């Protein structure tokens, strides 16, 4: 069935004004100024009445199989169900392993990515986890990326963190070289997604890698760059050299030596770094721990995909222009990850959309032409979800 989304104020992410979108087979077939241009018998029409329609969020860093495990087996976070993503406006996701790449592995990550796909979501994953040598499915990170469809990169490999395997420069370069070549062979993302901890070394390994080798800067993709303010300044410098840096949308308490995601994005866009070289992810399903000086976990929270929508709302509540900040949630991520039909509203692109109300709240979410959330009501649940636990 053809579906017309009428009177949508389209941010593609640039502001296109009020348009009418013809949807069919999960894609945008036409964007017109006059709905009569696409009239057809049996056409299903949804009138958005001037509400803002955006590309769906692409969450480039989520623990789809669950994170945690830093405080015993009971601290392992459960997998994130479908509706936790879709109700948050996430229409595409990339799964990662974190600290626990022992009881969790790449096999499980690929399986969960495929499960989300079967439930209607666009999902990919990276191979490996915090540690070197990385946990792989085939025994080779390059083979994992080349031969296994959902795998598009390596990560999150931990540096400057007491939970990492303290990788050397040569080990990081070997991973970066392998992922770069695999990306060339396949057309996949080909990025080394690097978890940054609070260690004093910061991004020293990345700076050395860029100075020592011929590898493109885009290969090195650091995340959690807003976790402390000194690290964020390093991130801006690296972005100016061509790296794409990833801000994490997690809660920041008053007095913390960190930037909240909305503040971090504003500071980034006010810098001289390229606007296309910044993204925002949720760390959904990941453990957000606090440690004492002995490396023992004293407190734990869990990342939520809803932090993305909350961050966008915080920016819009400040009066920031939607078109200026939206790429960090959408088109910038798609470009980095080489997801060619995602992150924008355009003819031929996937019909993955978010609709916002006047209070900047997400009211409707469409994945592949199907409403998963409509008028604030969850319409599609994962196989093992119920109305009570979604």
N, C-alpha and C positions, 0 to 999 in steps of 0.2 A: 504493500500500500504506500502511495505517495503521501507525504506529510508536509504541510505548509506551516512554518512558524512565522506568523504575521506580526507586523508592527514591533519588531525587535530592535532595540537600540544596540547596535552591534559594535563591540570592541574586539578587533580581529587580530592582534590586540590594539591596533590603531583605531581611532574613533571613526566609524563609517556612517554614523547617524542612523536614522530609522530605516530599516530594510526588511525584506521578506525573503525567507530562506526556504527553498524546496529541498526536501530530504527524501532520499530513496536508497535502499540497499545499504543503509548505514553510513551514507556519505552525503555531502552537500552537492546537490546537482545544479543549483542555480541560486544566485543572489540578485534580487530585482528591486526596482523602485516602485513598481506597480504590481500588486498581487494578481491583477487580471492577466498579466503576461504568462502566468503559470497555472491558470485555471484548468481544471480537468475533472471529469466525472468521477465521483467517489473520493475526491481529494479530502483528506482529514486535515482540518484547520485548527491550529491552536493560536489564539490571539494573545500575545504577550503585552499588549496595551502599553507599549513604550518602555517596558522594563529592560534593563541592561542584560545582554547576552554575551558571555565571554567564552573563550576556549576553556575546556576542562583543565584543572590543575594536572601537571605532570610531576608526580612526587618521585624525585630521583634518588631518594635514600629512605627506605623503610624496611623494617625487620618483619617481613611478611610471615616468616615461620616463628616469630617471637624472638626477642633478645634476652638479655639478662644472664643469670647463671653465675654472677660474681660473688654470691653469698650462699652457695650451696645449691643443690638440685632443686629445692623448692622455690628458688628465686628465678627459675626459668620462666620467661613470659610466654603465655600461650600465643598461637598464631592469630593474626589479625583477620577477622572475618570480612567478607565482602562489604557489608553495609557500613562498616566503620570507615571505609575509604569513600564510598559513594556518597554517604550523607555529608561528608566533609568536602565534596566537590572534586575529589580525586578520581579522574577517569583513566589515568595511566600511572603505573607504578614500576619502580625498579627495586627488587629485593636484594638485601645484603645480609651477610653473616657478620657478627661482631666478635666480642670477646670469646664466646663459646663456639669455636669451630671444631670442637671435639665431639660433643654429644649431638651437635647439629652439623650438617655437611651440605655440600653443593647438590647432592642428589635430592635431598629434601627441599632445597630451595627451588630447584627446577620443577619438582613435582608441585609445589605450592603455586608457582607462577602459572603452570599449566592449569591447575585447578581454578585459579582466578579467571583465566581465559575462558574456561568452560562455563563460568558463571556470568560472562559477558563483559569482563574488564580486560583492558590491554595491560599485559604484565610481562616484564623481563627480569633478569637478575644478573648479578656479577658472580664470577667464580672466586673461590678463596674466602678469606676472612681477615681477622686481625694479624694473623701470624705468617711468618716465612720459615720454611717453604709453605706455599698455600695449599689448602685442601682443595683438591680438584676431583672431577668425575672420571676423566680419561687418564690422568697421570701427567697431563701437560696443560698449562693454562692456554697455550696457543691452540691446541686441539679442542679444548672445551669450547672456545669461542668460535672456531671455524666449523665445528661439526654439530654443535648442540644449539638448536634454534633460539631458545630464550636467553642464552648467555651472551652478553654484549661487552663485557669488560672485566676488570679485576678489582676486587675490593670488598669491604673497606679494609685496606691494609693500614695498621696502626703505626704511627711514628710519634715521637715525643710524648710517650705515654708509658707508665709503669706496667701496663697490661700488654704491651707489645712484645715482640720477640727481639726487640732492639736491632732492627735490620741495618746492615751496612749500606754504604752508598752503592757498592757493586751489586748487592742483592736487589736494591731498588731499581737500578739501571737494567738489570736482566729482566725484571718484570715489565718495566716500561717498554723495553725493546720488543718483548714478546707480544704485549698487548697492542702496540702500534702496528706491527706487521700483521697480526690477526685482523685488526681493523681494516687495513689496506686490502687484504685478501677478500674479506666478506662484505665490506661496506658498513659494518656495524660500528658502534661507538668507538671502540678501541681506546678506552681511557683507563688510567690507573687511579682509582678512587681512593684517596688517602684520608684516613681518620687522623685528625690532629688532636693530641692531648694537651695538657697544661704545662708540659715540660719546657724548660728554659731554651732548649734547642729549637723550638718552634719549627719553622719551615726551612731550616738550614740545609737539610738533605735535598729539598727541591731546588733551592738556589744553586747548590753545587751541581746537581744533575743538569740544569739548564746551561751552566757555564762550561761543563766538561764535555757535553755530547752534542750531537746534531739532532737529537729528538725534538719534535715540535713541542712548544709549550703547552698546547691543548691536551697532550697526553696526560699531564699531571693535573689532577682534579682534587684539590684539598677541600675537605668539608669540616664543619663545626668551627669555621673561621671566626665566628663572633663569640667564642667561648671565653676569651679575654681580650682586653682592649689592645694590648701590644701585638697579639697575634693578628688582630684585624688590620692593623697598620701594615703588617707584613703581607697580608692577603691583598690589600689594595696595590701594593708594589708589584706583587707577582701578577696580578690581573693586568697591570700596565705592560707586562712583558708577554702577555698572551695566554696565561693560564685562565681557566674559568673557575672561579671560587664559589663555594656553596655555603650559604648562610643556613643555620639550623633554627627552625621556628620552635624553640622550647621556652618554657617559662623562665624569666629572669627576675630575681627578687631585688628590691631596692637595696643599694649598697654593694651588690655583686660587681666584681671586676669583669663585667661582660656587657655586651650590647644586646638588648632585645632585638628580635628579627626586624621589626618595623623601623627601629632607630638605626640599626646597622644598614638596612637598605637605603635609607635616606642619606646616611653619611657616605655610603658608597657612591650614590648617584650625584652627590655634591662634590665628589673628588674628580680628578682628571682621568681616572681609569675608564676604559670602554664600557658603556652601558650594557653591551651584549655579553660581557664576561662575568656576570653574576647570576646566580640562581638561588632559589630557596627550597628547602626540603623539610620534611616533618620529623624524621627519625621515628616515625610511627611504629609502635610495638617494641621499640628499643628501651633498654634500661637507662635511666638518667640517675646515676649513682653519685653519692658523695663519699669520699674516702678520708680516713685519718692519716697521720704521718707514717703509719706502719703499713699503709696500703689496704687496710681493712674497711669494708663498706659500712658506713654508719647510717646511711639513709638511701632510700630508693624511690624513684618515681618512674612512670612509664610514658614514653612519648606518644602523642596522639596526632593522627592525620588532621584533626580539627584545628590544630594550631595554624595551618595554612590559611584557612578562611578567617580565623581570628586576626592573623597578621594583616591580611588584606583589609579587613574592616578597620583595624587600628590606623592604617595608613589613610584610608578614605575619611575616617572620622577626623583626622588632622587636616583635611582639605587638600590632600595630595592628589594630583591628577591621575586618574585610573590608567590612562594609556601609558603613562611614564613608568608605572611600577608593575603593571601586568606582565610584561615580558619575562621578568625574573621567575614567575610562577609557570610560564607557558612556553613561549617561543624560544627563549634563551635555552631552556632545558632541551627542547626538541632539537635545536641546532647542535648542541653539544653531543647529544646521544644519537644523532642522525636518525631521528624518528620523523621521516619526511612527510607524513600525512597527519602529524599531530601538532598541537601548540598554537594553531592559528585557525581563524574562521575564513574559509575560502573554498571556491569550487574545487571539488575533487578531494578535499580534506575529510577526515573522519567527522561524523556528526556527534562530537563529544562536547557538550556545552554545560555551562553554569548560568543560571538566571539569578540576578540579585534584585531585592526589593529596595525601597527608598531608604531603608535603614542599613543598607549594605549587608544584609543577611542573605544567605543562600536559601532560595525557596524551591528551586527545581534543578535537577541534574539529569542530563541525557548522556547515555553511552551508546555509541553505534546506532543512533536513531531510536533508542528505547528509553523512555522515562524511567529512571530508577528512583528518582524523588520527584514528586509532583505536588505543588502547593504545600510544601513542607512535610508531606507524608511519604514515608518509605514504601515504595511499590514493589521493589525486588529485593529478596533476601538470599543469602547464600544457602547452600543445601542443608547445613546443619544449624541454621539460625532459626529463631522463632521471634514473634512480635515482642516477647518479653525480654529477650537477651540481645536484640539487635542494637 
